[in-house]
Amino acid sequence: MATAAAEAAAGGLLKTFRTGTKQVFLTKQRRCQLDWANGLPISQIRPSHMITFLAPRANQPPTFATFKVPLTFNKFDLRDYLFHAYRTPVLGVRSQLRQQRVRRSKVHGRIYRPPPIKTMTVQLTQPFVWPRVPTDIKPWKKPSAAKMKAQEKRNHTYQSRISKTGFMPLRDEMKESQSRKDLKKEAKRLLKDGEWTNNRELDPRFSKETDVKRR
């Protein structure tokens, strides 16, 4: 029912305004841009145009939606994009340009201002309710992600300590990791028992009982 109503609204709005005739394809391109904060080139594979649907503000009505668009986009581009890609007609478009704060480069110490952020707010023909944030995020929490986050926290603590003190801590001053404890335990067992196996069959070329002649 909602789809039929949207199609009918789209068909009605087609009679009131003319859409663009230039075809724009959201293809993936490899871009090499300069990171002004670190002074290093960054090679990224990203679409030629990126449109981000932003979460609504606290007092924003459900009939309005905000998108982050490229600086080269105008109101007609966003209107045609929503209509052709999602069959979502809009009644009006407002654009905003927000300047970013001034930053200082970590390489040469110069002060620079990143490019501004362009957003557009459109008025929809039908209200759209933003989904609620789930209270239980256990299905999205994987063990690998938790380990990666813990490792990032340890790395951040390690780098902060070096930057504050100016000295790199010795291995004896650092807490021994669990993997190092397991490795030390396995080394002691190997020296005592002298048996080691990885539960795999040895290649005949590396076996002592083989009769393969050396070349």
C-alpha positions as MATLAB code, in Angstrom:
seq = 'MATAAAEAAAGGLLKTFRTGTKQVFLTKQRRCQLDWANGLPISQIRPSHMITFLAPRANQPPTFATFKVPLTFNKFDLRDYLFHAYRTPVLGVRSQLRQQRVRRSKVHGRIYRPPPIKTMTVQLTQPFVWPRVPTDIKPWKKPSAAKMKAQEKRNHTYQSRISKTGFMPLRDEMKESQSRKDLKKEAKRLLKDGEWTNNRELDPRFSKETDVKRR';
ca = [
       0.000    0.000    0.000;
       2.798    2.394    0.928;
       4.710    1.488   -2.229;
       1.675    2.112   -4.405;
       1.119    5.467   -2.725;
       4.759    6.414   -3.254;
       4.568    5.445   -6.923;
       1.404    7.497   -7.326;
       3.001   10.480   -5.621;
       6.090   10.118   -7.775;
       4.007   10.000  -10.909;
       2.124   13.111   -9.845;
       5.277   15.049   -9.073;
       6.779   14.151  -12.423;
       4.194   16.429  -13.999;
       5.270   19.388  -11.869;
       9.040   19.387  -12.386;
      11.501   18.191  -14.974;
      14.246   15.745  -14.049;
      17.814   15.922  -15.267;
      18.949   14.146  -18.405;
      22.643   13.688  -17.504;
      23.383   10.153  -16.301;
      25.604    9.941  -13.204;
      26.937    6.492  -12.247;
      28.075    5.776   -8.685;
      31.160    3.864   -9.772;
      34.116    2.967   -7.569;
      37.269    4.955   -8.185;
      40.741    4.882   -6.675;
      41.568    8.303   -5.331;
      44.927    9.437   -3.999;
      44.538   12.432   -1.731;
      46.876   14.146    0.698;
      46.255   13.883    4.417;
      46.982   17.423    5.555;
      47.212   16.392    9.207;
      49.992   13.841    8.656;
      51.338   14.961    5.283;
      50.985   11.489    3.739;
      49.187   10.422    0.557;
      46.150    8.192    1.090;
      44.946    5.823   -1.622;
      41.291    4.919   -1.205;
      38.777    2.996   -3.300;
      35.506    4.835   -2.917;
      32.470    5.726   -5.039;
      32.610    8.797   -7.213;
      29.732   10.293   -5.176;
      28.989    9.565   -1.514;
      25.601   10.510   -0.019;
      25.157    9.801    3.697;
      21.761    9.673    5.412;
      22.247   11.443    8.759;
      20.323   10.789   11.957;
      17.624   13.418   12.600;
      18.033   16.096   15.215;
      16.032   16.098   18.429;
      13.246   18.425   17.227;
      13.289   17.470   13.548;
       9.885   16.353   12.182;
       9.636   12.892   10.552;
       8.756   14.492    7.220;
      12.262   15.972    6.923;
      15.487   14.083    6.214;
      19.092   15.315    6.223;
      21.829   14.056    3.909;
      25.561   14.709    3.764;
      26.447   15.339    0.126;
      29.589   16.245   -1.862;
      30.461   19.900   -2.278;
      29.752   19.650   -6.001;
      26.131   18.548   -5.420;
      23.258   21.009   -5.845;
      19.611   20.748   -4.878;
      18.535   19.321   -8.214;
      21.177   16.571   -8.043;
      19.937   15.342   -4.663;
      16.307   15.541   -5.739;
      16.961   13.482   -8.874;
      19.153   11.044   -6.937;
      16.440   10.267   -4.376;
      13.812   10.000   -7.068;
      15.672    7.678   -9.446;
      17.545    5.552   -6.896;
      14.849    5.117   -4.227;
      11.668    6.354   -5.962;
      11.324    8.928   -3.189;
       9.930   12.271   -4.351;
      10.645   15.368   -2.289;
       8.703   18.609   -1.972;
      11.629   20.896   -1.183;
      15.383   20.949   -0.602;
      17.454   23.213    1.647;
      21.243   23.255    1.626;
      23.638   24.110    4.457;
      27.402   24.604    4.437;
      29.172   24.102    7.761;
      32.756   25.188    8.196;
      35.079   22.895   10.167;
      37.263   24.103   13.001;
      40.819   25.201   12.394;
      43.440   22.509   12.981;
      47.212   22.338   13.277;
      49.205   19.890   11.175;
      51.320   17.352   13.047;
      54.015   17.410   10.346;
      54.909   21.033    9.628;
      52.902   22.738   12.391;
      50.940   24.958   10.032;
      47.375   25.949   10.751;
      44.832   24.889    8.143;
      41.086   24.527    7.778;
      39.650   21.295    6.322;
      37.067   21.518    3.533;
      33.543   22.436    4.699;
      30.780   19.892    5.151;
      27.729   20.276    2.947;
      24.362   18.947    4.101;
      20.909   19.097    2.554;
      17.540   18.775    4.245;
      14.666   17.525    2.110;
      10.940   17.525    2.782;
       9.427   14.106    2.157;
       5.947   13.331    0.898;
       5.625   10.581    3.518;
       7.099   10.581    7.049;
      10.081    8.390    7.824;
      10.742    7.339   11.430;
      14.398    6.744   12.239;
      14.893    3.287   13.838;
      15.671    3.225   17.528;
      19.106    2.379   18.794;
      19.073   -1.236   20.091;
      19.626   -1.589   23.815;
      21.127   -5.071   23.510;
      24.199   -4.975   21.267;
      25.466   -8.464   22.080;
      24.616   -9.858   18.594;
      27.019   -7.287   17.078;
      29.782   -7.844   19.608;
      32.189  -10.465   18.314;
      35.159  -11.866   20.264;
      37.558  -10.671   17.590;
      36.209   -7.124   17.830;
      36.602   -7.135   21.609;
      40.200   -8.358   21.308;
      40.969   -5.708   18.704;
      39.516   -2.973   20.898;
      41.540   -4.178   23.897;
      44.700   -4.229   21.774;
      44.018   -0.686   20.556;
      43.592    0.436   24.165;
      46.906   -1.133   25.152;
      48.643    0.475   22.181;
      47.186    3.864   23.084;
      48.361    3.510   26.691;
      51.811    2.481   25.489;
      52.129    5.420   23.099;
      50.838    7.877   25.717;
      53.437    6.669   28.199;
      56.234    7.128   25.682;
      55.063   10.622   24.710;
      54.804   11.731   28.363;
      58.047   10.274   29.692;
      60.127   10.420   26.509;
      61.535    6.938   27.183;
      60.531    3.576   25.809;
      59.792    1.113   28.660;
      61.904   -2.011   28.916;
      60.439   -5.473   28.541;
      60.947   -6.221   32.254;
      58.955   -3.113   33.171;
      55.949   -4.143   31.080;
      53.266   -6.631   32.071;
      53.829  -10.045   30.555;
      51.126  -10.981   28.079;
      49.214  -14.248   28.207;
      50.567  -15.374   24.837;
      54.120  -14.927   26.080;
      53.313  -16.927   29.218;
      51.901  -19.760   27.095;
      54.962  -19.689   24.852;
      57.303  -19.867   27.836;
      55.328  -22.769   29.295;
      55.447  -24.669   26.010;
      59.205  -24.060   25.698;
      59.818  -25.522   29.179;
      57.707  -28.558   28.375;
      59.545  -29.050   25.097;
      62.936  -28.938   26.821;
      61.772  -31.433   29.432;
      59.860  -33.970   27.321;
      61.490  -33.433   23.945;
      58.303  -34.238   22.015;
      56.477  -31.830   19.785;
      53.763  -32.358   17.242;
      51.356  -30.188   15.330;
      48.973  -33.066   14.520;
      49.961  -33.075   10.859;
      51.509  -35.775    8.707;
      55.135  -35.094    7.832;
      56.031  -34.780    4.185;
      58.019  -37.877    3.049;
      60.791  -35.662    1.704;
      61.558  -34.454    5.228;
      61.330  -37.835    6.960;
      64.457  -39.707    8.093;
      63.058  -43.028    6.918;
      62.559  -41.934    3.326;
      64.618  -43.393    0.498;
      64.436  -40.331   -1.706;
      67.825  -39.524   -3.152;
      69.219  -36.077   -2.761;
      69.825  -34.157   -5.953;
];
